[in-house]
Amino acid sequence: MRKGLQLKRMVRVAIASAALSGTLLVSGCGHADVAATFDGHTVTEGEVDAAVKEINEAFQPQQPYTADNALSALIRAPYLIDYAIKQGKPQTESAARAAISIHDPSESTVRIVQSTAVIDGLTDTDRIALTKTFNDLKVEVNPKYGAYDPAQAAVGPSTPSWLEFSADNG
């Protein structure tokens, strides 16, 4: 009879372990340090953290730069930088580095400053073309950062489905 109880415990532990592993993978936390993945790109939590720290230090914005801001900018950056190159208006890494008042900024900070320079030079026609790109983008965001909103081309807070209220529940 004792063997039967041990077997049941082993089965329960195996099931619990498998369920936890599946939950971590589905939730986007299966890979340590991943903030978002999209179109073959990965943004790490380290890149987000470095950009937040360095941008706040270098530019001292009135509103502190947040992880949502940084992750959103890092998601948009490759598309903005490529778009500027294709339009014959490239924004160089060296110009971005020169605009940052800290020694040896991270690549993530440089990409954000570089893509911000692109945004500053966009026309309405450019914005319309890029809107389609950002609307079609499929982004998996670590739930800790929220969710990607294609209409805003930004990451923001999300309400997990298990917390959403239906009209019936008021």
C-alpha atoms as a printed R data frame, in Angstrom:
    type eleno elety resid chain resno       x      y       z
1   ATOM     1    CA   MET     A     1   0.000  0.000   0.000
2   ATOM     2    CA   ARG     A     2   2.898  2.332   0.721
3   ATOM     3    CA   LYS     A     3   4.197  1.898  -2.834
4   ATOM     4    CA   GLY     A     4   0.814  3.046  -4.129
5   ATOM     5    CA   LEU     A     5   1.022  6.299  -2.151
6   ATOM     6    CA   GLN     A     6   4.582  6.944  -3.323
7   ATOM     7    CA   LEU     A     7   3.556  6.362  -6.935
8   ATOM     8    CA   LYS     A     8   0.624  8.758  -6.575
9   ATOM     9    CA   ARG     A     9   2.953 11.421  -5.118
10  ATOM    10    CA   MET     A    10   5.434 10.961  -7.946
11  ATOM    11    CA   VAL     A    11   2.659 11.309 -10.512
12  ATOM    12    CA   ARG     A    12   1.334 14.455  -8.795
13  ATOM    13    CA   VAL     A    13   4.818 16.001  -8.689
14  ATOM    14    CA   ALA     A    14   5.366 15.170 -12.368
15  ATOM    15    CA   ILE     A    15   2.018 16.686 -13.347
16  ATOM    16    CA   ALA     A    16   2.629 19.812 -11.261
17  ATOM    17    CA   SER     A    17   6.104 20.213 -12.747
18  ATOM    18    CA   ALA     A    18   4.807 19.813 -16.305
19  ATOM    19    CA   ALA     A    19   1.999 22.298 -15.654
20  ATOM    20    CA   LEU     A    20   4.410 24.867 -14.244
21  ATOM    21    CA   SER     A    21   6.793 24.472 -17.184
22  ATOM    22    CA   GLY     A    22   3.920 24.851 -19.639
23  ATOM    23    CA   THR     A    23   2.662 27.945 -17.845
24  ATOM    24    CA   LEU     A    24   6.096 29.567 -17.979
25  ATOM    25    CA   LEU     A    25   6.435 28.880 -21.691
26  ATOM    26    CA   VAL     A    26   2.953 30.125 -22.534
27  ATOM    27    CA   SER     A    27   3.358 33.241 -20.390
28  ATOM    28    CA   GLY     A    28   6.448 34.334 -22.279
29  ATOM    29    CA   CYS     A    29   8.731 33.791 -19.311
30  ATOM    30    CA   GLY     A    30  10.189 30.529 -20.599
31  ATOM    31    CA   HIS     A    31  13.319 32.359 -21.691
32  ATOM    32    CA   ALA     A    32  15.075 34.251 -18.955
33  ATOM    33    CA   ASP     A    33  15.695 37.923 -19.635
34  ATOM    34    CA   VAL     A    34  13.401 38.218 -22.704
35  ATOM    35    CA   ALA     A    35  11.256 41.347 -22.739
36  ATOM    36    CA   ALA     A    36   9.843 40.890 -26.251
37  ATOM    37    CA   THR     A    37  10.256 38.936 -29.466
38  ATOM    38    CA   PHE     A    38   9.085 40.007 -32.911
39  ATOM    39    CA   ASP     A    39   9.940 39.351 -36.536
40  ATOM    40    CA   GLY     A    40  13.170 37.507 -35.676
41  ATOM    41    CA   HIS     A    41  14.257 40.154 -33.150
42  ATOM    42    CA   THR     A    42  14.638 39.727 -29.407
43  ATOM    43    CA   VAL     A    43  14.769 42.548 -26.874
44  ATOM    44    CA   THR     A    44  16.168 41.530 -23.513
45  ATOM    45    CA   GLU     A    45  15.268 42.872 -20.099
46  ATOM    46    CA   GLY     A    46  18.901 43.946 -19.764
47  ATOM    47    CA   GLU     A    47  18.604 46.100 -22.884
48  ATOM    48    CA   VAL     A    48  15.416 47.699 -21.550
49  ATOM    49    CA   ASP     A    49  16.979 48.338 -18.121
50  ATOM    50    CA   ALA     A    50  20.152 49.851 -19.620
51  ATOM    51    CA   ALA     A    51  18.167 52.156 -21.909
52  ATOM    52    CA   VAL     A    52  15.920 53.375 -19.082
53  ATOM    53    CA   LYS     A    53  18.882 54.109 -16.808
54  ATOM    54    CA   GLU     A    54  21.027 55.750 -19.491
55  ATOM    55    CA   ILE     A    55  18.300 57.857 -21.099
56  ATOM    56    CA   ASN     A    56  17.168 59.158 -17.724
57  ATOM    57    CA   GLU     A    57  20.781 59.943 -16.825
58  ATOM    58    CA   ALA     A    58  21.789 61.478 -20.163
59  ATOM    59    CA   PHE     A    59  18.670 63.489 -20.989
60  ATOM    60    CA   GLN     A    60  17.009 63.996 -17.592
61  ATOM    61    CA   PRO     A    61  13.487 64.158 -19.090
62  ATOM    62    CA   GLN     A    62  10.701 65.897 -17.142
63  ATOM    63    CA   GLN     A    63   8.805 62.611 -17.057
64  ATOM    64    CA   PRO     A    64  11.201 59.764 -16.230
65  ATOM    65    CA   TYR     A    65  11.720 57.349 -19.102
66  ATOM    66    CA   THR     A    66  10.065 54.019 -18.256
67  ATOM    67    CA   ALA     A    67  10.514 50.391 -19.218
68  ATOM    68    CA   ASP     A    68   7.320 50.657 -21.346
69  ATOM    69    CA   ASN     A    69   8.833 53.619 -23.212
70  ATOM    70    CA   ALA     A    70  12.127 51.831 -23.769
71  ATOM    71    CA   LEU     A    71  10.583 48.533 -24.871
72  ATOM    72    CA   SER     A    72   8.215 50.316 -27.255
73  ATOM    73    CA   ALA     A    73  11.109 52.279 -28.744
74  ATOM    74    CA   LEU     A    74  13.269 49.165 -29.084
75  ATOM    75    CA   ILE     A    75  10.456 47.366 -30.907
76  ATOM    76    CA   ARG     A    76  10.011 50.256 -33.363
77  ATOM    77    CA   ALA     A    77  13.735 51.017 -33.787
78  ATOM    78    CA   PRO     A    78  14.742 48.454 -36.438
79  ATOM    79    CA   TYR     A    79  11.825 49.452 -38.672
80  ATOM    80    CA   LEU     A    80  12.410 53.173 -38.275
81  ATOM    81    CA   ILE     A    81  16.157 52.884 -38.895
82  ATOM    82    CA   ASP     A    82  15.640 50.663 -41.977
83  ATOM    83    CA   TYR     A    83  12.919 52.971 -43.289
84  ATOM    84    CA   ALA     A    84  15.195 56.010 -43.009
85  ATOM    85    CA   ILE     A    85  17.958 54.186 -44.883
86  ATOM    86    CA   LYS     A    86  15.559 53.192 -47.687
87  ATOM    87    CA   GLN     A    87  14.334 56.791 -47.932
88  ATOM    88    CA   GLY     A    88  17.913 58.053 -48.265
89  ATOM    89    CA   LYS     A    89  17.802 59.776 -44.849
90  ATOM    90    CA   PRO     A    90  19.892 57.491 -42.648
91  ATOM    91    CA   GLN     A    91  20.513 58.403 -39.044
92  ATOM    92    CA   THR     A    92  23.944 57.136 -38.102
93  ATOM    93    CA   GLU     A    93  25.035 55.377 -34.964
94  ATOM    94    CA   SER     A    94  27.882 57.838 -34.570
95  ATOM    95    CA   ALA     A    95  25.490 60.816 -34.615
96  ATOM    96    CA   ALA     A    96  23.315 59.081 -32.026
97  ATOM    97    CA   ARG     A    97  26.329 58.365 -29.810
98  ATOM    98    CA   ALA     A    98  27.409 62.019 -30.071
99  ATOM    99    CA   ALA     A    99  23.962 63.114 -28.846
100 ATOM   100    CA   ILE     A   100  24.227 60.991 -25.681
101 ATOM   101    CA   SER     A   101  26.058 62.744 -22.861
102 ATOM   102    CA   ILE     A   102  27.256 59.616 -21.077
103 ATOM   103    CA   HIS     A   103  30.416 57.625 -21.683
104 ATOM   104    CA   ASP     A   104  30.009 54.363 -23.624
105 ATOM   105    CA   PRO     A   105  26.194 54.093 -23.899
106 ATOM   106    CA   SER     A   106  24.639 50.692 -24.510
107 ATOM   107    CA   GLU     A   107  23.593 49.603 -27.987
108 ATOM   108    CA   SER     A   108  19.947 49.755 -26.887
109 ATOM   109    CA   THR     A   109  20.282 53.412 -25.890
110 ATOM   110    CA   VAL     A   110  22.038 54.218 -29.168
111 ATOM   111    CA   ARG     A   111  19.247 52.506 -31.179
112 ATOM   112    CA   ILE     A   112  16.587 54.471 -29.307
113 ATOM   113    CA   VAL     A   113  18.335 57.814 -29.886
114 ATOM   114    CA   GLN     A   114  18.987 56.885 -33.512
115 ATOM   115    CA   SER     A   115  15.343 55.931 -34.123
116 ATOM   116    CA   THR     A   116  14.130 59.077 -32.327
117 ATOM   117    CA   ALA     A   117  16.136 61.128 -34.817
118 ATOM   118    CA   VAL     A   118  14.323 59.244 -37.589
119 ATOM   119    CA   ILE     A   119  10.941 60.054 -36.033
120 ATOM   120    CA   ASP     A   120  11.861 63.745 -35.868
121 ATOM   121    CA   GLY     A   121  12.382 63.767 -39.646
122 ATOM   122    CA   LEU     A   122   9.248 61.859 -40.712
123 ATOM   123    CA   THR     A   123   6.646 63.392 -42.985
124 ATOM   124    CA   ASP     A   124   2.945 62.578 -42.785
125 ATOM   125    CA   THR     A   125   3.395 60.231 -45.759
126 ATOM   126    CA   ASP     A   126   6.211 58.456 -43.919
127 ATOM   127    CA   ARG     A   127   4.072 58.113 -40.797
128 ATOM   128    CA   ILE     A   128   1.239 56.550 -42.797
129 ATOM   129    CA   ALA     A   129   3.607 54.028 -44.386
130 ATOM   130    CA   LEU     A   130   5.087 53.090 -41.016
131 ATOM   131    CA   THR     A   131   1.666 52.807 -39.370
132 ATOM   132    CA   LYS     A   132   0.851 49.827 -41.589
133 ATOM   133    CA   THR     A   133   4.147 48.179 -40.657
134 ATOM   134    CA   PHE     A   134   3.496 48.608 -36.933
135 ATOM   135    CA   ASN     A   135  -0.149 47.513 -37.227
136 ATOM   136    CA   ASP     A   136   0.898 44.260 -38.931
137 ATOM   137    CA   LEU     A   137   3.670 43.500 -36.450
138 ATOM   138    CA   LYS     A   138   3.192 40.425 -34.251
139 ATOM   139    CA   VAL     A   139   4.957 41.041 -30.950
140 ATOM   140    CA   GLU     A   140   5.188 38.669 -28.002
141 ATOM   141    CA   VAL     A   141   5.756 40.707 -24.858
142 ATOM   142    CA   ASN     A   142   6.778 39.371 -21.479
143 ATOM   143    CA   PRO     A   143   3.606 39.920 -19.401
144 ATOM   144    CA   LYS     A   144   5.640 41.838 -16.827
145 ATOM   145    CA   TYR     A   145   5.777 44.708 -19.357
146 ATOM   146    CA   GLY     A   146   2.157 44.506 -20.500
147 ATOM   147    CA   ALA     A   147   1.083 43.966 -24.096
148 ATOM   148    CA   TYR     A   148   1.855 45.401 -27.519
149 ATOM   149    CA   ASP     A   149  -0.873 47.659 -28.906
150 ATOM   150    CA   PRO     A   150  -0.491 47.784 -32.703
151 ATOM   151    CA   ALA     A   151  -2.710 50.874 -32.981
152 ATOM   152    CA   GLN     A   152  -0.283 52.791 -30.747
153 ATOM   153    CA   ALA     A   153   2.840 50.854 -31.830
154 ATOM   154    CA   ALA     A   154   3.617 50.738 -28.132
155 ATOM   155    CA   VAL     A   155   3.723 48.486 -25.116
156 ATOM   156    CA   GLY     A   156   1.363 49.318 -22.300
157 ATOM   157    CA   PRO     A   157  -0.390 47.789 -19.353
158 ATOM   158    CA   SER     A   158  -2.689 44.866 -19.972
159 ATOM   159    CA   THR     A   159  -5.354 43.186 -17.949
160 ATOM   160    CA   PRO     A   160  -4.891 39.413 -17.763
161 ATOM   161    CA   SER     A   161  -7.915 37.539 -19.123
162 ATOM   162    CA   TRP     A   162  -8.576 36.066 -15.707
163 ATOM   163    CA   LEU     A   163  -9.060 39.601 -14.312
164 ATOM   164    CA   GLU     A   164 -11.316 40.949 -17.051
165 ATOM   165    CA   PHE     A   165 -14.935 41.490 -16.145
166 ATOM   166    CA   SER     A   166 -17.793 40.717 -18.455
167 ATOM   167    CA   ALA     A   167 -20.816 42.976 -18.810
168 ATOM   168    CA   ASP     A   168 -22.802 40.400 -16.822
169 ATOM   169    CA   ASN     A   169 -20.477 40.655 -13.806
170 ATOM   170    CA   GLY     A   170 -20.566 44.470 -13.693
